[in-house]
Amino acid sequence: MATVPQQLDAMLQLQENWDGYGADTIHASIVELAKEFLSFFARLEQSSGIALNVRVYPTRVGGVQIEWEERTAEWELELNPDGSLGLLHIDKESGAMREETFQPGRSAVAVGLLTRLGEMTGAASVVA
Protein backbone atom coordinates (compact mmCIF):
# COMPACT_ATOMS: atom_id res chain seq x y z
CA MET A 1 0.00 0.00 0.00
CA ALA A 2 1.27 3.46 -0.88
CA THR A 3 2.28 5.86 1.87
CA VAL A 4 0.41 9.15 2.22
CA PRO A 5 3.24 11.14 0.54
CA GLN A 6 3.24 8.60 -2.32
CA GLN A 7 -0.54 9.01 -2.65
CA LEU A 8 -0.06 12.77 -2.91
CA ASP A 9 2.58 12.33 -5.62
CA ALA A 10 0.26 9.98 -7.51
CA MET A 11 -2.44 12.70 -7.52
CA LEU A 12 -0.18 14.73 -9.81
CA GLN A 13 -0.63 12.05 -12.48
CA LEU A 14 -4.42 12.49 -12.58
CA GLN A 15 -5.56 13.91 -15.92
CA GLU A 16 -8.33 16.45 -16.36
CA ASN A 17 -11.73 14.77 -15.96
CA TRP A 18 -10.12 12.03 -13.82
CA ASP A 19 -13.46 11.32 -12.14
CA GLY A 20 -15.52 11.26 -15.36
CA TYR A 21 -17.44 14.36 -14.22
CA GLY A 22 -15.09 17.14 -15.35
CA ALA A 23 -12.71 17.23 -12.37
CA ASP A 24 -9.68 19.50 -12.64
CA THR A 25 -6.10 18.27 -12.51
CA ILE A 26 -4.50 18.48 -9.06
CA HIS A 27 -2.27 21.53 -8.61
CA ALA A 28 1.34 20.77 -7.74
CA SER A 29 1.45 23.71 -5.32
CA ILE A 30 -1.45 22.21 -3.39
CA VAL A 31 0.34 18.86 -3.17
CA GLU A 32 3.41 20.64 -1.77
CA LEU A 33 1.23 22.46 0.78
CA ALA A 34 -0.38 19.15 1.74
CA LYS A 35 3.09 17.72 2.36
CA GLU A 36 3.83 20.64 4.69
CA PHE A 37 0.71 19.81 6.65
CA LEU A 38 1.80 16.18 6.80
CA SER A 39 5.01 17.37 8.46
CA PHE A 40 2.90 19.30 10.97
CA PHE A 41 0.85 16.18 11.69
CA ALA A 42 3.99 14.10 12.15
CA ARG A 43 5.23 16.60 14.77
CA LEU A 44 1.81 16.58 16.39
CA GLU A 45 1.81 12.78 16.58
CA GLN A 46 5.30 12.81 18.03
CA SER A 47 4.48 15.42 20.68
CA SER A 48 1.13 13.92 21.68
CA GLY A 49 1.89 10.22 21.25
CA ILE A 50 -1.46 9.86 19.46
CA ALA A 51 -1.70 8.29 16.01
CA LEU A 52 -3.88 10.50 13.80
CA ASN A 53 -4.67 8.03 10.99
CA VAL A 54 -4.11 10.62 8.21
CA ARG A 55 -5.76 10.07 4.82
CA VAL A 56 -5.65 12.17 1.64
CA TYR A 57 -8.03 12.55 -1.29
CA PRO A 58 -8.02 14.60 -4.49
CA THR A 59 -10.85 17.12 -4.85
CA ARG A 60 -12.79 17.87 -8.02
CA VAL A 61 -11.53 21.47 -8.11
CA GLY A 62 -7.84 20.51 -8.22
CA GLY A 63 -7.19 20.53 -4.50
CA VAL A 64 -6.45 18.03 -1.76
CA GLN A 65 -8.55 16.99 1.20
CA ILE A 66 -6.70 15.75 4.27
CA GLU A 67 -8.62 13.82 6.91
CA TRP A 68 -7.42 12.64 10.29
CA GLU A 69 -8.88 11.45 13.54
CA GLU A 70 -8.12 10.38 17.04
CA ARG A 71 -10.24 8.96 19.83
CA THR A 72 -12.47 12.00 20.46
CA ALA A 73 -12.52 13.94 17.20
CA GLU A 74 -12.36 13.87 13.41
CA TRP A 75 -11.05 16.62 11.14
CA GLU A 76 -11.18 17.44 7.45
CA LEU A 77 -8.92 20.03 5.88
CA GLU A 78 -9.54 21.10 2.31
CA LEU A 79 -6.70 22.83 0.46
CA ASN A 80 -8.08 24.68 -2.56
CA PRO A 81 -6.29 26.06 -5.64
CA ASP A 82 -7.74 29.54 -4.99
CA GLY A 83 -5.75 29.63 -1.74
CA SER A 84 -8.71 29.08 0.56
CA LEU A 85 -8.59 26.46 3.27
CA GLY A 86 -11.64 24.76 4.75
CA LEU A 87 -11.52 23.15 8.18
CA LEU A 88 -14.18 20.85 9.63
CA HIS A 89 -13.97 19.56 13.22
CA ILE A 90 -16.36 16.87 14.47
CA ASP A 91 -16.59 15.99 18.16
CA LYS A 92 -17.20 12.23 18.24
CA GLU A 93 -18.95 12.27 21.61
CA SER A 94 -21.43 15.08 21.04
CA GLY A 95 -21.56 14.99 17.25
CA ALA A 96 -21.03 18.77 17.25
CA MET A 97 -19.45 20.12 14.08
CA ARG A 98 -17.47 23.29 13.65
CA GLU A 99 -16.56 24.53 10.20
CA GLU A 100 -14.32 27.44 9.24
CA THR A 101 -12.95 28.82 6.01
CA PHE A 102 -9.66 30.69 5.77
CA GLN A 103 -9.60 32.98 2.72
CA PRO A 104 -6.61 33.83 0.51
CA GLY A 105 -4.92 37.18 0.62
CA ARG A 106 -4.63 37.44 4.38
CA SER A 107 -1.12 36.90 5.72
CA ALA A 108 -2.49 35.35 8.93
CA VAL A 109 -4.37 32.55 7.17
CA ALA A 110 -1.80 29.77 7.59
CA VAL A 111 -0.77 30.95 11.04
CA GLY A 112 -4.39 31.20 12.14
CA LEU A 113 -5.17 27.76 10.83
CA LEU A 114 -2.20 26.07 12.49
CA THR A 115 -2.95 27.88 15.75
CA ARG A 116 -6.56 26.70 15.63
CA LEU A 117 -5.44 23.14 14.88
CA GLY A 118 -3.10 23.32 17.86
CA GLU A 119 -5.92 24.54 20.11
CA MET A 120 -8.33 21.85 18.93
CA THR A 121 -5.80 19.10 19.43
CA GLY A 122 -4.34 20.35 22.69
CA ALA A 123 -0.94 20.70 21.07
CA ALA A 124 -0.68 24.47 20.91
CA SER A 125 2.98 24.24 21.87
CA VAL A 126 3.66 22.43 18.58
CA VAL A 127 2.77 25.54 16.59
CA ALA A 128 4.14 28.15 18.99
PyMOL commands that set and color helices and strands:
alter all, ss='L'
color gray80, all
select helices_A, chain A and resi 4-11+28-48+109-121+124-127
alter helices_A, ss='H'
color red, helices_A
select strands_A, chain A and resi 55-58+64-69+73-79+85-91+97-102
alter strands_A, ss='S'
color yellow, strands_A
deselect
rebuild
show_as cartoon
